[in-house]
Amino acid sequence: MAGTVNTNVDMANLALAHLKETPISDFDFKSVASRWFKNHYGAHRDAYLAMHDWDFATELVNLPADTTTPPFRWQYRYKKPADCLRIPVQTVDGDPDGQVIKFEVVGQWIMSDCSAPFPFRYIRRATVEAEFSPLFVHGFALFLAAGCAHVITGKNSRAESLREAAQNALGSASVADAQQGTPLPMIDLDIIADR
């Protein structure tokens, strides 16, 4: 699915439009807005990507096991991909109806009893704005606007309303994504099952 923005500046200008502020032409130091985006755009993008299993940011890889065995509890360890922002539920062979693979993240390593290669699904750092889905663009623009609202406009109330709108947009994206493909199984958490 084609995105609706082509550059980080396009994305920033959508956020500025929510604030009714003048668009910028670059991430430079010519304005308060351009300085804010130069310093904060990447961190906000990564945070919003990590909040949901965005289709366009989902990556599938087979991870090779590391030669070092974990000291206890797990049989194998795998190096977490450098662009990994979040690790959702993992299943055997990546099958949506498959058995859930137990794992633990320790630093930059993924510990598991799953033998190599580990069929690994994760949310990656997506840095090409043209890849962003329309629902992501909509929510991320609100999220960015909420992040910079106080600095640029000095209005805390505007930041709060934009945060709420961004949260609602994320919820709408989750519902829309749930209607695509085969959903992953629900996980029975031990704490709930033991009640």
C-alpha positions, 0 to 999 in steps of 0.5 A: 500500500502506497503511503501519503508522504515522501519525506520526513519534512512532509511528515513534519508539515502534516504535524504542523498543520494540526497546530496551524503553524507555518510549514518548514522546508528542512530540518535546520535551525531556522525556526523553533519547529525545524530545530524541534524536528531535527532533534526529536523526529527519529525518536518519536517515529521509533516510539510510534512504530513500536506501539503497534504491529504495523504491516509495513514495518513487520519483518520476517527473518530466520535467526541463526543461533549464537555459538554461546549457550545461555548460562541457565534457563534457555538452550539458545540465544539469538542476536536481536536485529539492529533495526528491531523496535519491538518483538510481538508474539512468536509462533512455531514456523511463524504460523498464526495458528501455531504454538507460541514460542516462549522467549526472553529478551536480555540486552541485545539477545533473544533467549529461547528453547527454540532451535535454530533457525528461529523463525522471527517476526519483529517490528523494524525501524522504518525510515523511508516515509514513502513506505508509511501506511496511510493509517500510520501517517494519520496517527503519527502526524497527531503524535508528532504534533502532540510532542511539539505542541507546547514548544511551538505553541506554548499551549499545554491543552493543545498537546493533551487533545492531540495526544488523545487524538493520536491514541484514538488513531492508534486504536482505529489502526489496530481495528483495521489491521485486525481485519487483514489476514489471519489473526495471531492466537490470543495468549493465555497468560499464566497469571490469568489462567491461575485465577 
